[in-house]
């Protein structure tokens, strides 16, 4: 049963920043809107709340805060495009405009934490560099800052599309350069072997960790593509694994159709028997990150190479080392040849003339 609409604006405190916001239901949009009171002090927030009740939202828009704010555009983007409620973090049904909701939500949280109610039109090159320096001081790579700033750009473009922002108010964002290709980490074949064998020795009552490790590696797939696999995506009669569900919105993160070899088939059948759900890993919310990280670290591998995405990097690098063509690797991963050459090609300049195939685990496990 839906909650009754609240007719009177109300106060709430943001759990991350501690700042107070006034919320109200907008009959025109049919949504709950909010505006920052720009303070974490309870007494000051109450005074500004009273001003808001008397004068409306314009009372809180002094010249220095005029215009659409960073928090506003990020919240609109989360709710209407990414499908995440910016206040509760809940999934918005029927909205799925991004490939990785977790990453977008995390980027929005950090962007809002840094700029809060700064008008988007005031974001310029010096501000962009200040943000990059702040992220690097917190131990983040330039590529992370680049991805987060791209989320801000996407949010502003989304606001323009919906007439919430005019093109002349677009921020002048300077993106950090792409990470040097030397930063593309991977596991050696011996390390990959150790991880796969360790996954096979994991709890037999729950086959998901070993299945994820084998499937993500052999398919060269992104974490979410494997975690959210459903029964209809497995086509044993065709020998194909469709990494994008039928009817799902296509995004820039292309998820291709992958051949199913014997190793993959064994894990898929094990999951089908184990799961009582349409989802092979039990639910759409299954998250392997913590278990996988613990597994990799237990094999003596440093934590910075213990993220699930390392399997995708490793698969591409091993294929190139075995003499597979850039085109074949790009086709498997759903990337462009240019991307494969830029990100992975430097790992294997001495192996590009080889002719060995790499179609199963035999080349890793021996």
C-alpha positions in Angstrom: 0.0 0.0 0.0 1.6 3.3 -1.0 2.3 5.9 1.6 -0.1 8.9 1.7 1.3 12.1 0.1 2.7 14.6 2.6 1.0 18.0 2.1 3.4 20.0 4.2 7.2 20.3 3.4 9.4 18.5 6.0 12.9 18.5 7.2 15.4 15.7 6.9 19.1 15.3 7.4 21.4 13.7 4.8 23.1 10.7 6.3 26.4 11.2 4.5 27.0 15.0 4.7 24.9 15.8 7.8 23.3 18.7 6.1 19.6 19.4 6.4 17.2 19.4 3.5 13.7 20.5 3.1 11.5 18.0 1.2 8.1 18.5 -0.5 5.8 16.8 -2.9 5.5 18.5 -6.2 2.0 17.9 -7.8 3.3 19.0 -11.2 6.1 16.4 -11.4 4.4 13.8 -9.2 7.7 13.4 -7.3 9.2 14.4 -4.0 11.6 17.3 -4.4 14.2 18.6 -2.1 16.4 21.7 -1.5 19.5 21.9 0.7 19.3 24.3 3.6 23.1 24.6 3.4 23.7 23.9 7.1 24.4 21.0 9.4 23.3 23.0 12.5 19.8 22.0 13.7 18.8 25.5 15.0 20.0 27.2 11.8 18.2 24.6 9.7 14.9 25.2 11.6 15.2 29.0 10.9 15.8 28.4 7.2 12.9 25.9 7.1 10.6 28.6 8.5 11.8 31.0 5.8 11.2 28.4 3.2 7.6 27.9 4.4 7.0 31.7 4.3 8.8 32.6 1.1 9.3 29.4 -0.9 12.5 28.1 -2.4 13.6 31.4 -3.8 14.5 32.6 -0.2 17.3 30.0 -0.2 18.8 31.1 -3.5 21.1 33.9 -2.7 23.2 35.3 -5.6 26.1 33.0 -4.7 23.8 30.0 -4.9 21.6 31.1 -7.8 20.9 28.5 -10.5 20.8 24.7 -10.6 23.1 23.0 -8.2 25.4 20.0 -8.5 23.4 18.1 -5.9 20.2 18.8 -7.9 21.5 17.6 -11.3 23.1 14.5 -9.7 19.8 13.6 -7.9 17.7 14.0 -11.0 20.2 11.8 -12.9 20.1 9.1 -10.3 16.4 9.0 -10.0 15.3 9.5 -13.6 18.1 7.8 -15.6 20.1 5.5 -13.3 17.0 4.3 -11.4 18.2 4.9 -7.9 16.3 6.9 -5.3 18.9 9.5 -4.2 17.4 9.8 -0.7 17.0 6.1 0.2 19.3 4.4 -2.2 16.5 2.1 -3.3 16.1 0.9 -6.9 13.5 2.7 -8.9 11.4 0.1 -10.8 11.4 0.4 -14.6 14.4 2.8 -14.8 17.6 1.2 -16.1 19.6 3.7 -18.1 23.1 2.7 -16.9 25.1 -0.5 -16.9 26.4 -0.3 -13.4 24.1 1.4 -10.9 26.6 0.9 -8.0 29.4 2.9 -9.8 27.0 5.7 -10.8 25.6 6.0 -7.3 29.0 6.0 -5.8 30.2 8.7 -8.2 27.2 10.8 -7.4 27.8 10.5 -3.7 31.4 11.7 -4.0 30.5 14.5 -6.4 27.8 15.8 -4.1 30.0 15.5 -1.1 32.6 17.7 -2.7 30.5 20.4 -4.4 27.2 20.1 -2.6 25.1 23.1 -3.6 27.6 24.8 -5.9 25.9 26.0 -9.0 26.9 23.7 -12.0 27.7 26.7 -14.1 30.5 27.7 -11.7 32.3 24.4 -12.3 35.3 25.2 -14.5 38.9 24.0 -15.2 40.3 25.2 -11.8 37.4 23.5 -10.0 38.0 20.3 -12.0 41.6 20.3 -11.1 40.8 20.9 -7.4 38.5 18.0 -7.5 41.1 15.7 -9.1 43.7 16.8 -6.4 41.2 16.1 -3.7 40.5 12.6 -5.0 44.2 11.8 -5.5 44.9 13.0 -1.9 42.3 10.4 -0.9 44.2 7.6 -2.7 42.2 7.5 -5.9 43.7 7.1 -9.3 43.1 9.9 -12.0 40.9 7.4 -13.8 38.5 7.3 -10.9 38.2 11.1 -10.9 37.7 11.0 -14.6 34.9 8.5 -14.3 33.2 10.6 -11.6 33.5 13.8 -13.5 32.0 12.1 -16.6 29.0 11.3 -14.4 28.6 15.0 -13.6 28.7 15.8 -17.3 26.2 13.1 -18.1 23.9 14.4 -15.3 24.1 17.9 -16.7 23.3 16.7 -20.2 20.3 14.8 -18.8 19.1 18.0 -17.1 19.3 19.8 -20.4 17.3 17.1 -22.1 14.5 17.5 -19.6 14.6 21.3 -19.7 15.9 21.6 -16.2 19.1 23.3 -17.3 19.9 25.5 -20.2 22.9 24.8 -22.4 24.6 28.1 -21.5 24.8 26.8 -17.9 26.8 23.7 -18.7 29.9 23.3 -16.5 33.4 23.6 -18.1 34.8 20.3 -16.9 38.4 19.3 -17.5 38.7 15.6 -17.5 42.0 14.0 -16.2 43.8 12.1 -19.0 43.2 8.4 -19.5 45.2 6.3 -17.2 48.5 5.1 -18.7 48.2 1.6 -20.1 50.7 0.4 -17.6 48.0 0.7 -14.9 45.9 -2.1 -16.5 46.6 -4.8 -13.9 46.1 -8.5 -14.5 46.8 -11.9 -13.0 49.5 -14.1 -14.5 48.5 -17.6 -15.7 50.0 -19.1 -12.6 48.0 -16.7 -10.3 44.9 -17.3 -12.3 45.4 -21.1 -11.8 45.8 -20.6 -8.1 42.6 -18.5 -7.9 40.5 -21.0 -9.9 41.7 -24.0 -7.9 41.0 -22.1 -4.6 37.5 -21.3 -5.9 37.0 -25.0 -6.7 37.9 -25.8 -3.1 35.3 -23.3 -1.7 32.1 -24.4 -0.1 30.5 -27.0 -2.3 27.1 -26.2 -0.9 27.3 -22.8 -2.6 28.7 -23.0 -6.1 28.5 -19.3 -6.9 32.0 -18.2 -6.2 33.7 -20.9 -8.3 31.1 -20.5 -11.0 31.6 -16.7 -11.1 35.4 -17.1 -11.3 35.3 -19.5 -14.2 32.5 -17.8 -16.1 33.8 -14.2 -15.7 37.3 -15.3 -16.7 36.4 -17.4 -19.8 33.7 -15.0 -21.0 36.0 -12.0 -20.3 32.8 -10.5 -18.9 32.1 -7.6 -16.5 31.0 -8.5 -13.0 27.4 -7.5 -13.3 26.9 -9.4 -16.5 27.7 -12.6 -14.8 26.1 -11.9 -11.4 22.7 -11.1 -13.1 22.6 -14.1 -15.5 19.2 -15.6 -15.9 18.1 -19.0 -17.2 16.9 -17.7 -20.6 20.3 -16.3 -21.3 21.8 -19.7 -21.4 21.3 -21.4 -24.8 22.8 -24.8 -24.5 21.1 -25.8 -27.8 23.0 -23.0 -29.6 26.2 -23.3 -27.4 25.8 -19.6 -26.6 25.7 -17.4 -23.5 23.8 -14.2 -24.1 25.3 -11.7 -21.6 22.5 -9.1 -22.3 19.0 -10.3 -21.4 16.3 -10.2 -24.0 14.6 -6.8 -24.0 17.3 -5.1 -21.8 18.3 -1.7 -22.8 21.6 -1.6 -24.7 24.3 0.6 -23.2 27.8 1.6 -24.1 29.0 -1.3 -21.9 28.4 -3.8 -24.6 27.7 -7.4 -23.4 28.2 -9.7 -26.3 27.1 -13.3 -27.1 29.8 -15.7 -25.9 30.4 -19.3 -26.9 29.8 -21.9 -24.1 32.7 -24.3 -23.8 32.8 -27.4 -21.6 34.2 -25.6 -18.6 31.5 -23.0 -18.7 28.8 -25.5 -19.4 29.7 -27.5 -16.2 29.4 -24.4 -14.1 26.2 -23.2 -15.7 24.5 -26.6 -15.2 25.7 -26.6 -11.6 24.1 -23.2 -11.0 20.9 -24.2 -12.7 20.5 -27.1 -10.4 21.4 -25.0 -7.3 19.2 -22.0 -7.9 15.5 -21.9 -7.3 15.3 -18.5 -8.9 15.2 -17.3 -12.5 18.6 -15.8 -11.6 21.4 -18.3 -11.7 23.2 -16.6 -8.8 20.0 -16.6 -6.7 18.8 -13.0 -7.2 19.5 -9.8 -9.2 21.2 -8.3 -6.1 23.9 -11.0 -5.6 27.3 -9.3 -5.1 30.5 -11.4 -5.3 33.0 -8.6 -4.6 33.8 -9.3 -1.0 34.0 -13.1 -1.4 36.1 -12.8 -4.5 38.5 -10.3 -2.9 39.0 -12.6 0.1 39.6 -15.5 -2.2 42.3 -13.7 -4.3 44.0 -12.3 -1.2 44.1 -15.8 0.3 46.2 -16.9 -2.7 48.9 -14.4 -1.7 47.9 -11.8 -4.3 47.9 -8.1 -3.2 44.5 -6.5 -2.6 44.8 -4.0 -5.4 44.6 -6.8 -7.9 41.8 -8.6 -6.0 38.8 -7.0 -7.7 36.5 -9.1 -9.8 37.3 -7.0 -12.9 40.8 -8.4 -12.8 39.4 -11.5 -14.5 38.4 -9.6 -17.6 41.8 -7.9 -17.8 43.5 -11.2 -17.3 41.5 -13.0 -20.0 42.3 -10.4 -22.6 46.0 -10.3 -21.7 46.3 -14.1 -21.7 44.6 -14.4 -25.1 47.0 -11.8 -26.6 49.9 -13.6 -25.1 48.7 -16.8 -26.7 48.7 -15.1 -30.1 44.9 -14.4 -30.5 44.2 -11.5 -32.8 43.1 -8.1 -31.4 39.9 -8.5 -33.3 39.0 -11.8 -31.6 39.8 -10.4 -28.2 37.7 -7.3 -28.9 34.8 -9.5 -30.1 34.8 -11.6 -26.9 35.0 -8.6 -24.6 32.6 -6.5 -26.6 35.2 -3.7 -26.9 36.7 -2.0 -29.9 40.0 -3.1 -31.4 41.4 0.3 -30.6 40.5 -0.1 -26.9 42.0 -3.6 -26.7 45.2 -2.4 -28.3 45.4 0.7 -26.1 44.6 -1.1 -22.8 46.1 -4.6 -23.2 48.4 -4.7 -26.2 51.5 -3.4 -24.3 51.5 -6.6 -22.2 52.4 -8.9 -25.0 54.5 -7.3 -27.7 56.7 -10.5 -27.9 53.8 -12.8 -28.3 51.7 -11.3 -31.0 53.0 -13.6 -33.7 51.9 -16.8 -31.9 49.2 -19.1 -33.1 48.1 -21.1 -30.1 44.4 -20.9 -29.3 43.0 -20.3 -25.8 39.5 -21.7 -25.7 39.5 -23.5 -22.4 41.1 -23.7 -18.9 43.6 -26.2 -20.0 46.2 -23.5 -20.8 45.9 -22.2 -17.3 45.4 -25.4 -15.3 47.7 -27.6 -17.3 
